[in-house]
Amino acid sequence: MNKSSKNVFGQRLKSCSMNPMTGFFRNGCCDSGPDDYGKHTLCAVMTSDFLMFSRSRGNDLVTPIPQYHFPGLHPGDRWCICVLRWKEAHEAGYAPPVVLEATNENALEYVEMNVLLGYAYKEMKKDSE
């Protein structure tokens, strides 16, 4: 993880997922760099609708590709996705929830903060009795 990377709140970027291992650099974070033409800066929680939408657009995120150490994704998995694919899914009504603390601040170049806030992922917390 690039320790200088910031999330959309201007704080240190948190990990998106270590299992499955995500990120353009496969470091668990939505870091980006000049070679990342897809801008994999948005940490999303996969949904069936989004996975089907992405497949319909030519990006199959479900089928495993062992030679690239890609396990295939399932609903509930967290994954660093291309911010423009998320924006396209948002416009079509299929955008998945976003883990804002793990979404790179660079995503704000393409999607406004108020839009992302509307998709903020909220983890279910168990009551401790």
N, C-alpha and C positions, 0 to 999 in steps of 0.2 A: 504494500500500500504506500502510495506517495503521501508522506506525512503532511505535506503542504496543501493537499487537496481539501477543498471545502464543500460542504453540502449547501442546499438551497437556503439555509438559515445563516450561512456564513461561519458555521462551526466546523470542526474537524469531521471529515467524511467517515461515516461508519460503514462497517462491512455489510454487504447486501446478502451474500450467501457463500458459505464454505462447502455446503453439501446440498445441492450440487455446486461445485466450484464455478463461480461466474466471473465476469469482468473481461474486458478486452485483453488484459494482461494475465487473466486467470489467476488473480490474486485475491478474489473474493469481493473486490470493491469496484465501483463504477468509475474508475479512473479512465482517463482518455489521453490521447497524444496525437501527434501529427499523422501517424499511420492509421489511426482509427477513423476511417472515412465514414463509417456508420454512426459515429457519435454514440457509443454505448454508455450513456451517462445517466440513464433513468433506471432506478431499482423498482421493478414491478413485481407484484404477486400474481402469478399466473392464474387465469380463469379459463374454463372450457371455451367460453365465447371468444376470448382473445386468441387462444391457441388455434381455434378454427379460422378466425379472421386472418391471422398471420399466415397460416398455411394457404389460404385462398389468395394471398398476395405473393405467393412464391417463397415464403420463408417458413419451412417446416421445422418447428421447434419441438415436435413430439417424437419423431423418429430418431432413435439413437444412431450415432455415427462413431463407432468405437475407434477408428483410426485417428479421429480428432479428439478423442477422450470426451465426447459429448454424450451424456447419458440419455438424452431425450427428457423433455419436461412434462410435468403433471400439474394439474390444478393445485394451488397452494405453494408450489415452488417459487422461490424468489430468484429473479434473473435480471441482469443488467441488459436492458434492451435499447435499441436505437430510439433516440428521442423523437425522430421524425416518424417512425413507425407508430409510436405511442400516440403522437399527435394525429396521425391518419386514423388510428383506431378510435380516438376520442371523437373526431369529426363524423365517424361512421356509427358511433354509439356502442363500441366494443372495448373501450379502454379499460385496462385492469387497474386495481388499486396501486398506489405509489407509496413506497417507504421513503418519506421525505428526508429523514436523517441519513439515508444511504444513497440519495440522489445527488449527483454532482451539480454544483452551482452552474456549470456550463449549460445545463438543460434549460436554464432561464433565458438563454439566447433564443430559444425556439418556442417555449411555452411560458405563459405568464404565471406568476406565483399564485394568483387567485384561482386559476384553473386547476393547478396542481393541488391546492388546498382542498378543493372539492372532491379529490380522489384519494385523500390521505388515508393510508392503511391504519386501521386501529386494531391492535392485537387484543384478543379476548383475554382478560385477566381472571384467574380463578379466585373466588372468595376464599380467604383463609379463616376458618372458624375454629 
